[in-house]
Amino acid sequence: MKAALTAGQISDYSGYARTADADLPATRVLIADKGYDSDAIREALEAGGGAVIPARRNRKEQPPVDGSIHALRNRIERCINRLKNARRLATRYDKTVASYLGFIEIVSVRLWFRHLST
């Protein structure tokens, strides 16, 4: 698992820039929330596949969103919610980035084992 940590006041755009610059397989579809609604992100994804991002209210042209694909985002939200059930993650008791990311990996493995045993 690979996770990165950004400051709390940093926008989602910078998080996308880190992901786009990483050496990862080509993205076919990006399923995201309104925080990622920018022309630059949409244009970058046009070549590789597409973006399933609901438009912000103030956007002049409201691009269509495939509701069935966007509904898959719920799985990610539920996973993040389960990670935050670990109080240590939700309240950020760890002071260093390394220990916080390490605990994210521990909780992820615990959830994965729980999923395998059911």
N, C-alpha and C positions, 0 to 999 in steps of 0.2 A: 504494500500500500504506500502511496506517495501522497503526502499532505503538505500544504504550505500554510503559513500563518501570516496574515496581514494585520495592520493596525486597525482598530475599531472605527476610526474616522475615515478610512480609505474607501473610495467608491468601488463598486463592483467592476467598473471598467478596468482598473488596474489588475484586479484578480484575473480577468479574462486575458489581459496582455501577457501575464506570466504563463498561463496555460497555452496560449497561442505560440509563444516563443519556445516552449519545451519541445523536446524531441519525442513526440507522440505520434501514433498513427493518424492519418488524415481524418478529420471530423466529417461525418456525413450529415448529421443533424444536431443542432444545439437546442436543447430544451431548457429554457430559462425563464425567469420572471421579469417583470417590468424594469428592474434595476439594470438589466443588460440591454435595454432598448436604445441603441445608438446606431447612427448611419454607418460608422466605421465597422462595427461588429457585423452588421447585416451585410455590408459589402464584402467583408473578408470571408463570410460563409457562403456567399452566392456561388463562388467557384467550386467549392467542395460539396455542396448539397443544399443546405438551407438552414434557416433559423425559425424555430417555433417559439417566438417571443411575443407575448401580447404587447400591443403598443400602449404607450403612455397616453393619458387623456389629451394632452396638449399637442400631440402629433397631428399635423394637418391631414396627411394621408394615413388612414388606418389600414395597414396590410392585413390580409386574412390570416387567421390562425387555425390550424388543424386541431380541433378539439380532442380528437381521439389520441393523437400523439402527445398533446400537451397534458392530457390526463395521466400519462406515465410519470410526469414530474412528481406526482403524489408519492410514489415509492421512495424517491430521494428525500422528500420532506419527512416522511415517516421514519426513515433511517436516521436522519439528523435528530429527530425528536427522541428516538431511542438512545442515541449517543448522549443527548443532554439529560437523560434520566439519571446518568451518573452525575451526582451532585458536584463532584470535583471538576468535571468539565463545564457544567453550566455556570458555576461561580468563579471559575478560573483561579483556583487556589495556588496553582503552580506559578512560580515567579519567572522561571526561565522557559524559553521557547522549546528547548530540547526536552525538558521534563513534561511539558504540556503535550507536545506531539507524541512523546512516548506513551503517555496515558491514553491518548486518542487511539493509538494502535492496540493497546491492551484491551480497551473497551470494545473495539471493533472485532478483535479475535474472540472475546467473550460472547458477543452477539452472534458471530459466525458459528461457534460451537453450539450455542443454544438453538440456532436454526437447524444445524445438522442433526441434533438429537431428537427433534420433533418429527 
